[in-house]
Amino acid sequence: MANVRTTRARPSDDIFEPDDTGSAIDHRELMARIRKIEIVTSRKVNEQLAGQYHSVFKGRGMSFDEVRPYQPGDEIRFIDWNVTARSNEPFVKRFVEERELTVMLLVDASASLRFGSNLQMKREVAAELAALLAFSATKNNDRVGLAMFTETVEHIVTPKKGKKHVLRLISDVLTWKPQARGTRLDEALGWMTRIGSRKAIVFVVSDFLAPPASFEKALTIVSRRHDVVPIVVRDKMERELPRMGLVLAQDLESGQEVWVDTDSRRFRERYAANADQQRKDLRDLFRKQKLDAIEVETGGSYAKALVQFFELRARRH
């Protein structure tokens, strides 16, 4: 019951649900949404995230860049004695970090992401998270790519750098029309294992509504090769139902419908208990795999959740 669209027996505008006709987003509306995401996320990257991203996700090492005259405060161990002897004044070697990290965004495009009760769909939150991570990566000269999945990986964007590339990723997350409605996290993780020969930072953005046992093995395998960071996107109605009377609830992935009485205290308590158990099982899996997961909710502060994640990783490393 966590992955539902609800319709009251009595008319109401409380629940936001997009049109299922699959009609294309107006171009001007799309550009306005992308521009808004760009402005908001760029500011957050510049103010909060870029430096923390750099400190947590290190490059592959240091490489020699140049020699320059010694300055007070330089470490003696970096003095280039050969150049110093020839010039009769001290010179030091300068090193720069080798970045060239690859970031892959595995974004869930299944039907359950087309839900939201805070005038914001989970899919929109996923797009904004993708933007924050992509801008942080490109600001640190890293390449970022995208793979959108349902029951299979349906859409792939090769990792590249640059602002124009990031805007293309945001547009794809917002507008991609998936062929399937269901979710196969094991397929997406398995795909990443097969194609990723070089170590990458893999952010898996999903509501993770699938049973943990269905993707545990695939998660174990991909985590051996890559730095995997699960990002769990939820809506408040997936943990607690408000009293709305008699409603028709529909599973967005299977299409199954059932009438439920949300005024029933027993039903709401059972619903909340199931949601709590689902969250516990997922957290237990991530803890077992020693993965630092990020949990966000529609209408909440996802930037704050990312900052807390970076701070946690920095303390552990």
C-alpha positions as CSV (number, residue, x, y, z in Angstrom):
1,M,0.0,0.0,0.0
2,A,3.0,2.3,0.1
3,N,3.1,2.9,-3.6
4,V,-0.3,4.3,-4.3
5,R,-2.4,7.0,-6.0
6,T,-5.4,7.9,-4.0
7,T,-8.8,9.3,-5.2
8,R,-11.5,10.3,-2.7
9,A,-15.0,9.1,-3.0
10,R,-15.7,12.8,-2.6
11,P,-14.0,15.4,-4.8
12,S,-10.8,16.9,-3.4
13,D,-7.7,18.8,-4.6
14,D,-5.5,17.7,-1.6
15,I,-3.6,15.1,-3.5
16,F,-1.4,16.1,-6.4
17,E,-1.2,13.5,-9.2
18,P,0.0,14.2,-12.7
19,D,-1.9,13.4,-15.8
20,D,-1.3,9.8,-16.9
21,T,-1.9,10.5,-20.6
22,G,1.8,10.8,-21.2
23,S,1.3,14.2,-23.0
24,A,4.5,16.1,-23.6
25,I,5.5,18.9,-21.3
26,D,5.2,22.3,-23.0
27,H,8.7,23.5,-24.1
28,R,8.4,26.8,-22.4
29,E,7.2,25.2,-19.2
30,L,10.1,22.7,-19.4
31,M,12.7,25.4,-19.9
32,A,11.2,27.4,-17.0
33,R,11.4,24.3,-14.7
34,I,15.0,23.5,-15.8
35,R,16.0,27.1,-15.3
36,K,14.5,27.2,-11.8
37,I,16.3,24.0,-10.8
38,E,19.5,25.4,-12.3
39,I,19.3,28.6,-10.2
40,V,18.3,26.9,-7.0
41,T,20.8,24.0,-7.2
42,S,23.7,26.1,-8.5
43,R,23.3,28.4,-5.5
44,K,23.3,25.5,-3.1
45,V,26.3,23.9,-4.8
46,N,28.3,27.1,-4.6
47,E,27.3,27.9,-1.0
48,Q,27.2,24.4,0.6
49,L,28.1,21.3,-1.5
50,A,31.0,21.8,-3.9
51,G,33.7,22.0,-1.3
52,Q,32.3,19.1,0.7
53,Y,31.9,17.0,-2.4
54,H,35.6,17.6,-3.3
55,S,36.8,16.7,0.2
56,V,34.7,13.5,0.4
57,F,35.3,12.1,-3.1
58,K,39.0,12.2,-3.6
59,G,40.8,12.0,-6.9
60,R,43.1,9.2,-8.0
61,G,46.2,10.8,-6.5
62,M,48.6,13.7,-7.0
63,S,50.6,14.5,-10.1
64,F,53.5,16.8,-10.8
65,D,52.4,20.2,-12.3
66,E,55.4,22.6,-12.2
67,V,58.2,24.1,-10.2
68,R,58.0,27.6,-8.7
69,P,60.1,29.8,-6.5
70,Y,60.1,28.9,-2.8
71,Q,57.7,30.9,-0.6
72,P,57.8,31.2,3.2
73,G,55.6,28.4,4.6
74,D,56.4,25.9,1.8
75,E,57.4,22.5,3.0
76,I,61.1,21.8,2.7
77,R,60.5,18.2,1.4
78,F,59.0,19.7,-1.8
79,I,62.2,21.6,-2.7
80,D,63.5,20.6,-6.2
81,W,67.2,20.4,-5.4
82,N,68.3,20.1,-9.1
83,V,66.5,23.3,-10.2
84,T,67.6,25.0,-6.9
85,A,71.3,24.2,-7.7
86,R,71.1,25.5,-11.2
87,S,69.4,28.7,-10.4
88,N,71.1,29.5,-7.1
89,E,67.7,30.1,-5.4
90,P,65.2,27.7,-3.9
91,F,62.4,26.2,-6.0
92,V,59.7,23.8,-5.0
93,K,57.7,21.2,-6.9
94,R,53.9,21.9,-7.2
95,F,51.5,19.0,-7.4
96,V,47.8,19.0,-8.4
97,E,45.1,16.4,-7.6
98,E,44.2,14.0,-10.4
99,R,40.4,14.2,-10.5
100,E,38.8,12.8,-13.6
101,L,36.3,10.9,-11.4
102,T,33.3,9.4,-13.0
103,V,29.9,9.9,-11.4
104,M,26.9,7.8,-12.5
105,L,23.4,8.7,-11.6
106,L,21.1,5.6,-11.6
107,V,17.6,7.2,-11.5
108,D,14.4,5.2,-11.0
109,A,11.9,6.1,-13.7
110,S,9.2,3.6,-12.7
111,A,5.5,4.7,-12.2
112,S,5.9,4.9,-8.4
113,L,8.0,8.0,-8.8
114,R,5.1,9.8,-10.4
115,F,3.5,10.3,-7.0
116,G,3.5,13.2,-4.6
117,S,1.3,14.7,-1.9
118,N,3.2,18.0,-1.3
119,L,2.6,19.5,-4.8
120,Q,5.8,17.9,-5.8
121,M,6.3,14.5,-7.3
122,K,9.1,12.1,-6.2
123,R,10.3,12.3,-9.8
124,E,10.8,16.1,-9.5
125,V,12.8,15.6,-6.3
126,A,14.9,13.0,-8.1
127,A,15.6,15.6,-10.8
128,E,16.6,18.2,-8.3
129,L,18.9,15.8,-6.5
130,A,20.4,14.7,-9.8
131,A,21.1,18.4,-10.6
132,L,22.8,19.1,-7.2
133,L,25.0,16.1,-7.6
134,A,25.8,16.7,-11.3
135,F,26.6,20.4,-10.7
136,S,28.8,19.4,-7.8
137,A,30.6,16.9,-9.9
138,T,31.2,19.2,-12.9
139,K,32.3,22.0,-10.6
140,N,35.0,19.7,-9.5
141,N,36.0,18.7,-13.0
142,D,34.4,15.3,-12.8
143,R,32.4,13.5,-15.5
144,V,28.8,12.7,-14.8
145,G,26.5,10.3,-16.6
146,L,22.9,9.1,-16.3
147,A,21.1,5.8,-16.5
148,M,17.3,5.7,-16.1
149,F,15.7,2.4,-15.2
150,T,12.4,0.7,-14.7
151,E,12.3,-3.1,-15.1
152,T,15.5,-2.6,-17.3
153,V,17.9,0.2,-18.0
154,E,15.9,2.2,-20.6
155,H,17.9,5.4,-21.2
156,I,21.7,6.0,-21.0
157,V,23.7,9.3,-21.2
158,T,27.4,8.8,-21.5
159,P,29.5,10.6,-18.7
160,K,30.7,14.0,-19.8
161,K,31.6,17.4,-18.2
162,G,30.1,20.8,-18.5
163,K,27.0,22.9,-17.6
164,K,25.3,22.2,-20.9
165,H,25.6,18.5,-20.3
166,V,24.2,18.8,-16.8
167,L,21.2,20.7,-18.1
168,R,20.6,17.9,-20.6
169,L,20.6,15.4,-17.7
170,I,18.0,17.4,-15.8
171,S,15.8,17.6,-18.9
172,D,16.0,13.9,-19.4
173,V,15.1,13.0,-15.8
174,L,12.0,15.3,-16.0
175,T,10.8,14.3,-19.4
176,W,11.8,10.7,-20.1
177,K,8.8,8.5,-21.0
178,P,9.5,5.0,-19.7
179,Q,8.3,2.0,-21.6
180,A,7.6,-0.1,-18.4
181,R,5.9,0.8,-15.1
182,G,7.6,-1.6,-12.7
183,T,11.0,-1.5,-10.9
184,R,13.9,-4.0,-11.1
185,L,16.7,-2.6,-8.9
186,D,18.7,-5.8,-9.4
187,E,18.7,-5.2,-13.2
188,A,20.0,-1.6,-12.9
189,L,22.7,-2.6,-10.4
190,G,23.7,-5.6,-12.5
191,W,23.9,-3.3,-15.6
192,M,26.3,-1.0,-13.7
193,T,28.4,-4.0,-12.7
194,R,28.7,-5.2,-16.3
195,I,29.5,-1.8,-18.0
196,G,31.6,-0.2,-15.3
197,S,35.2,-1.5,-15.5
198,R,36.7,1.6,-13.9
199,K,35.7,2.6,-10.4
200,A,32.9,5.2,-10.3
201,I,30.8,7.0,-7.7
202,V,27.3,5.6,-8.2
203,F,24.3,7.5,-6.8
204,V,21.2,5.3,-6.9
205,V,18.1,7.5,-6.8
206,S,14.9,5.5,-6.1
207,D,12.1,5.1,-3.7
208,F,13.4,1.5,-3.0
209,L,10.0,0.1,-2.7
210,A,11.1,-3.3,-3.9
211,P,11.8,-6.0,-1.3
212,P,15.4,-5.7,-0.2
213,A,16.0,-9.4,-0.8
214,S,15.2,-8.9,-4.5
215,F,18.3,-6.7,-5.0
216,E,20.6,-7.5,-2.1
217,K,22.9,-9.8,-4.2
218,A,23.2,-7.3,-7.0
219,L,24.0,-4.5,-4.5
220,T,26.7,-6.6,-2.9
221,I,28.4,-7.2,-6.2
222,V,28.3,-3.6,-7.5
223,S,29.5,-2.3,-4.2
224,R,32.7,-4.3,-4.5
225,R,33.8,-2.3,-7.6
226,H,32.1,1.1,-7.1
227,D,31.4,3.6,-4.4
228,V,27.6,3.2,-4.2
229,V,25.4,5.8,-2.5
230,P,21.7,5.0,-2.2
231,I,19.4,8.0,-2.2
232,V,15.9,7.0,-0.9
233,V,13.1,9.4,-2.1
234,R,9.8,9.1,-0.2
235,D,6.6,10.9,0.2
236,K,5.0,11.6,3.7
237,M,1.8,9.7,2.6
238,E,4.0,6.5,2.2
239,R,4.6,6.5,5.9
240,E,1.3,7.9,7.3
241,L,-2.1,8.2,5.7
242,P,-4.3,11.2,6.6
243,R,-8.0,10.8,7.3
244,M,-9.7,11.3,4.0
245,G,-12.7,9.0,4.3
246,L,-13.3,6.3,1.7
247,V,-10.7,6.4,-1.1
248,L,-9.8,4.4,-4.1
249,A,-6.1,3.4,-3.8
250,Q,-4.2,2.3,-6.9
251,D,-0.8,0.7,-7.0
252,L,0.9,2.8,-9.7
253,E,3.2,0.0,-10.9
254,S,0.7,-2.9,-11.1
255,G,-2.5,-0.8,-11.7
256,Q,-4.3,-2.8,-9.0
257,E,-7.1,-0.8,-7.2
258,V,-8.8,-1.3,-3.9
259,W,-11.2,0.8,-1.8
260,V,-9.9,1.6,1.7
261,D,-11.4,3.4,4.7
262,T,-8.7,5.9,5.8
263,D,-10.9,7.0,8.7
264,S,-10.3,3.5,10.2
265,R,-7.8,3.8,13.0
266,R,-6.9,0.1,12.7
267,F,-6.2,0.5,9.0
268,R,-4.0,3.6,9.5
269,E,-2.0,1.9,12.3
270,R,-1.4,-1.2,10.2
271,Y,-0.4,1.0,7.2
272,A,2.1,2.9,9.3
273,A,3.5,-0.3,10.8
274,N,4.1,-1.8,7.4
275,A,5.9,1.4,6.3
276,D,8.1,1.4,9.4
277,Q,9.0,-2.2,8.8
278,Q,9.9,-1.5,5.2
279,R,12.2,1.4,6.2
280,K,13.8,-0.7,8.9
281,D,14.5,-3.6,6.4
282,L,16.0,-1.2,4.0
283,R,18.2,0.5,6.6
284,D,19.3,-2.9,7.9
285,L,20.4,-3.9,4.4
286,F,22.4,-0.7,3.9
287,R,24.0,-1.1,7.3
288,K,24.9,-4.7,6.5
289,Q,26.5,-3.5,3.2
290,K,28.3,-0.7,5.0
291,L,26.7,1.9,2.7
292,D,25.9,5.5,3.7
293,A,22.4,6.1,2.5
294,I,20.6,9.4,2.0
295,E,16.9,9.7,2.8
296,V,14.8,12.6,1.5
297,E,11.1,13.4,1.4
298,T,9.0,15.4,-1.0
299,G,8.5,18.9,0.4
300,G,11.6,18.5,2.6
301,S,15.1,19.9,2.6
302,Y,17.1,17.5,0.4
303,A,20.1,19.9,0.4
304,K,20.3,19.5,4.2
305,A,20.3,15.7,3.8
306,L,23.2,15.9,1.3
307,V,25.2,18.2,3.6
308,Q,24.7,15.7,6.5
309,F,25.8,12.9,4.3
310,F,29.0,14.7,3.2
311,E,29.7,15.6,6.9
312,L,29.3,11.9,7.9
313,R,31.5,10.7,5.1
314,A,34.2,13.2,6.0
315,R,34.3,12.1,9.6
316,R,34.5,8.5,8.6
317,H,37.4,9.1,6.1
